[in-house]
Amino acid sequence: MPEEYGSSVWNLYTHLMVHRPRILHCWLDISNIIGGIAGWLAGVERIVLSTRNLNPSYFPYIYQPWYQRWYSLLETSPRVRLIGNSRVGAESYAKWLNIPSDHVGVVHNGLDLNIIGTPSDAQTTEFRLSLGIPPQAPLIAGVFRLNYEKRPFLFLKVIAALKRRFPELRAVMAGVGPLAEQVREEIESRGLSNSVFMLGRRSDIPVVLRAADICLLTSAEEGLPNVLMEAQWLERPVVCPRAGGAPEVVLDGRSG
């Protein structure tokens, strides 16, 4: 393990020795490994390592070869429990670590309906007007991080193809990420500057989804996409590939 992560393990270990929690719940690979080691050393009774996607070998820009060794060591402890948020994700980790699939539990994501609520017609109308989108224009919403596994360029390719059939079509992309500038350039090169709007980071995603006619997700890999659950709750159909846990939340042909 690189030295900078070893120091993080030590820092967390000292906190755990002071506060003495009975349960330590960690999220995502780096936090899982740092927390798992620190919690094990500190004698925490139950350590939950929560994964949110396919195993990290699918993401070369963050993957570290020592992940697998430490996960394998931690998984052997009866005090450690590994969980995923989709069956596909859990099976991916189990295969990667060469352990039985039932060694990785599944706890699906949930929705806080008090936070999501149901945006009013006035809110959705105001959202469209703020972007100059006519009330009757077909609108597709994309809500995802602008990164490689989300395939934002495929999203734009789909929009460009649809524009040839439906000239009034508009699309919005809510999210930030390292590909933002390249996505902006792609929009311009495809002549979509007046049709595709990059919204950046938003705190009103329910309004964005409710104002749209369809939610489109083009990811290559996924855990359990919250945006698909949110869109369906807001009565908007979804279109998505069979990526990760997407089929676990979409009724094919009924809600997407």
Secondary structure as UniProt FT lines:
FT   HELIX           3..19
FT   STRAND          23..27
FT   HELIX           29..41
FT   TURN            42..43
FT   STRAND          46..50
FT   HELIX           56..58
FT   TURN            60..62
FT   HELIX           66..75
FT   TURN            78..79
FT   STRAND          80..84
FT   HELIX           87..97
FT   HELIX           101..103
FT   STRAND          104..106
FT   HELIX           113..116
FT   HELIX           121..130
FT   TURN            131..132
FT   TURN            135..136
FT   STRAND          139..143
FT   HELIX           148..150
FT   HELIX           152..165
FT   TURN            167..168
FT   STRAND          170..174
FT   TURN            178..179
FT   HELIX           180..189
FT   TURN            190..191
FT   TURN            193..195
FT   STRAND          196..200
FT   HELIX           205..211
FT   STRAND          214..216
FT   HELIX           226..233
FT   TURN            234..235
FT   STRAND          238..239
FT   TURN            244..245
FT   HELIX           246..248
FT   TURN            252..255
//
